Amino acid sequence: MSPHKAPDSSRRSDRSRRAICDAALSLVGEVGYARTTIEGIAARAGVGKQTIYRWWPSKAAVLMEAFTDEGARRSADVEGVGVAEDGELGIPDTGDLAADLKLVLRATVDGLNDPAAAAPTRALTAEGIMDPALGAQFVENLLEPQLQLYVTRLRAAQEAGEVREDIDPRVALELLVAPLTHRWLLRTLPLTHAYADAVVDHALRGLSVRP
């Protein structure tokens, strides 16, 4: 008979953490941020609320980690998007800026159209407008790291002579991501791969080096 092995506490804790993050995302999507509570998250995850307080100081902190994990997981699941030599997520650099940007924006469209992700993202975005502190956290922890990936890729394109030297990458990236966000927020027109491709084509006409 094989000897009895003690439970692996680190694996059990990771399962609990994942369950808590999943519960937080689902609850904020169903009832909104304001009505989501630590008690509700704990009940949905099947853990005690003290477990949550031991790892996070607030429900906002739970949601920030949940969104960060989910964003990284979705990026890693998209073929060709995101794993650099140092293991960090990033925009691919194949030497074809248009193709690289279209790949990433198509993945963004898929993420925004996914009901499981869209509902909690909308709820947290709306709450961030009403709560400046939460909004600042949302931008700093979730949006800004993703936007910096565009800055890095556009700077590489400048160095390769694909993008004009006088372009500010931080401003230029908004030509790419803002139209998608605008259409997603208003929900008046479909958000499609074809639209993402058109956004890239139109933006690069203004950014590219001209003969």
C-alpha positions in Angstrom: 0.0 0.0 0.0 1.4 3.4 -0.9 2.0 5.8 2.0 -0.7 8.5 2.6 0.3 11.9 1.2 -0.7 15.1 2.9 -2.8 17.5 0.8 -0.8 20.0 -1.2 -1.8 23.2 0.5 -0.3 25.4 -2.2 -2.5 23.7 -4.9 -5.5 23.9 -2.7 -4.9 27.6 -2.1 -4.5 28.3 -5.8 -7.8 26.5 -6.6 -9.5 28.6 -3.9 -7.9 31.8 -5.3 -9.1 30.9 -8.9 -12.6 30.1 -7.6 -12.8 33.4 -5.8 -11.7 35.4 -8.9 -14.2 33.5 -11.1 -16.9 34.2 -8.5 -16.1 37.9 -8.4 -16.2 38.2 -12.2 -19.5 36.4 -12.5 -21.2 38.3 -9.7 -20.2 41.7 -10.9 -21.5 40.8 -14.3 -24.8 39.6 -12.9 -25.6 42.2 -10.2 -23.2 45.0 -10.8 -20.2 46.2 -8.8 -22.2 48.1 -6.1 -24.3 45.0 -5.2 -21.3 42.6 -5.3 -20.1 41.9 -1.7 -17.3 39.9 -0.2 -19.9 37.7 1.4 -21.5 37.0 -1.9 -18.1 36.2 -3.5 -17.3 33.9 -0.7 -20.6 32.1 -1.0 -20.3 31.7 -4.7 -16.7 30.5 -4.4 -17.5 28.1 -1.6 -15.0 29.6 0.8 -15.1 31.6 4.1 -15.0 35.4 3.8 -12.0 35.4 6.1 -10.1 33.5 3.3 -10.8 36.4 1.0 -9.8 39.0 3.6 -6.6 37.1 4.2 -5.5 37.6 0.6 -7.2 40.9 -0.4 -8.1 44.1 1.4 -11.3 44.8 -0.5 -13.6 43.6 -3.2 -12.0 46.1 -5.6 -8.7 44.3 -5.1 -10.3 41.0 -5.8 -11.7 42.2 -9.0 -8.5 43.9 -10.1 -6.6 40.6 -9.7 -9.4 38.6 -11.3 -9.5 40.9 -14.4 -5.7 40.9 -14.6 -5.6 37.1 -14.5 -8.4 36.8 -17.0 -6.8 39.3 -19.4 -3.4 37.5 -19.3 -5.1 34.1 -19.7 -7.1 35.3 -22.8 -4.0 36.9 -24.4 -2.0 33.7 -23.8 -4.8 31.7 -25.5 -4.6 33.7 -28.7 -2.2 32.2 -31.2 0.7 34.6 -32.0 -0.3 37.1 -29.4 1.8 37.6 -26.5 4.7 35.7 -25.3 8.0 37.4 -25.6 11.4 35.9 -24.9 11.3 37.2 -21.3 8.0 35.5 -20.8 6.0 38.7 -20.8 2.9 39.3 -22.8 3.3 41.5 -25.8 2.2 42.4 -29.4 4.0 40.2 -31.9 6.7 41.8 -34.1 6.8 39.8 -37.4 8.1 42.8 -39.4 4.6 43.4 -40.8 3.0 46.1 -38.5 -0.4 46.0 -40.2 -0.7 42.2 -39.8 0.5 42.3 -36.2 -2.0 45.0 -35.2 -4.8 43.3 -37.0 -4.1 40.1 -35.1 -4.2 41.8 -31.8 -7.3 43.9 -32.5 -9.2 40.9 -33.8 -8.4 39.2 -30.5 -9.6 42.3 -28.7 -12.9 42.1 -30.7 -13.3 38.5 -29.6 -12.7 39.4 -26.0 -15.1 42.3 -26.0 -17.8 40.2 -27.7 -17.5 37.4 -25.2 -20.5 37.6 -22.9 -18.6 36.1 -20.0 -16.1 38.9 -20.1 -18.2 41.8 -21.5 -20.7 41.9 -18.6 -18.2 42.3 -15.7 -16.1 44.6 -17.8 -19.0 46.9 -18.5 -20.0 46.9 -14.8 -16.5 47.7 -13.6 -16.1 50.4 -16.3 -19.3 52.1 -15.3 -18.5 51.9 -11.6 -15.1 53.4 -12.4 -16.7 56.5 -13.8 -18.8 57.0 -10.7 -15.9 56.1 -8.3 -12.7 58.0 -9.3 -10.5 55.9 -7.0 -11.8 52.7 -8.5 -11.5 54.2 -12.0 -7.8 55.1 -11.3 -7.1 51.6 -10.2 -8.8 50.2 -13.3 -6.7 52.3 -15.5 -3.4 51.8 -13.7 -3.7 48.0 -13.1 -5.6 46.9 -16.2 -5.6 49.4 -19.0 -2.2 51.1 -18.9 -0.2 47.8 -19.0 -2.1 46.8 -22.1 -1.7 50.2 -23.8 2.0 50.2 -23.2 2.3 47.1 -25.4 1.1 49.2 -28.3 3.6 51.9 -27.4 6.4 49.3 -27.5 5.3 47.9 -30.8 4.8 51.3 -32.4 8.3 52.5 -31.3 9.8 49.4 -32.8 8.0 50.3 -36.1 9.4 53.8 -35.9 12.9 52.3 -35.5 12.3 50.1 -38.5 11.2 53.1 -40.6 7.6 52.0 -40.9 6.1 54.8 -38.8 7.0 58.5 -39.0 9.5 59.7 -36.4 7.3 62.7 -35.4 4.4 60.4 -34.3 3.8 60.1 -30.5 3.1 56.4 -30.0 1.0 57.1 -26.8 -1.3 59.3 -28.9 -1.2 57.0 -32.0 -2.3 53.9 -30.1 -5.6 55.7 -29.4 -6.4 55.7 -33.1 -6.4 51.9 -32.8 -8.1 51.1 -29.5 -10.5 54.0 -29.1 -12.7 53.2 -32.1 -13.2 49.6 -30.8 -14.0 50.8 -27.3 -16.4 53.5 -28.6 -18.4 50.9 -30.7 -18.4 48.4 -27.9 -19.7 51.0 -25.4 -22.5 52.3 -27.6 -23.5 48.9 -29.0 -25.1 50.6 -32.0 -23.0 48.9 -34.7 -21.5 45.4 -34.8 -17.9 44.9 -33.6 -16.3 42.6 -36.1 -12.9 41.4 -37.4 -13.6 43.4 -40.6 -14.1 46.5 -38.6 -10.8 45.9 -36.6 -9.0 45.4 -39.9 -10.4 48.7 -41.3 -9.4 50.6 -38.2 -5.8 49.4 -38.6 -5.8 50.3 -42.3 -7.2 53.8 -41.7 -4.8 54.5 -38.8 -1.7 53.4 -40.6 -2.5 55.6 -43.5 -1.9 58.5 -41.2 1.0 57.0 -39.2 3.1 55.4 -42.0 6.1 56.9 -43.6 5.2 58.6 -46.9 7.3 58.4 -50.0 
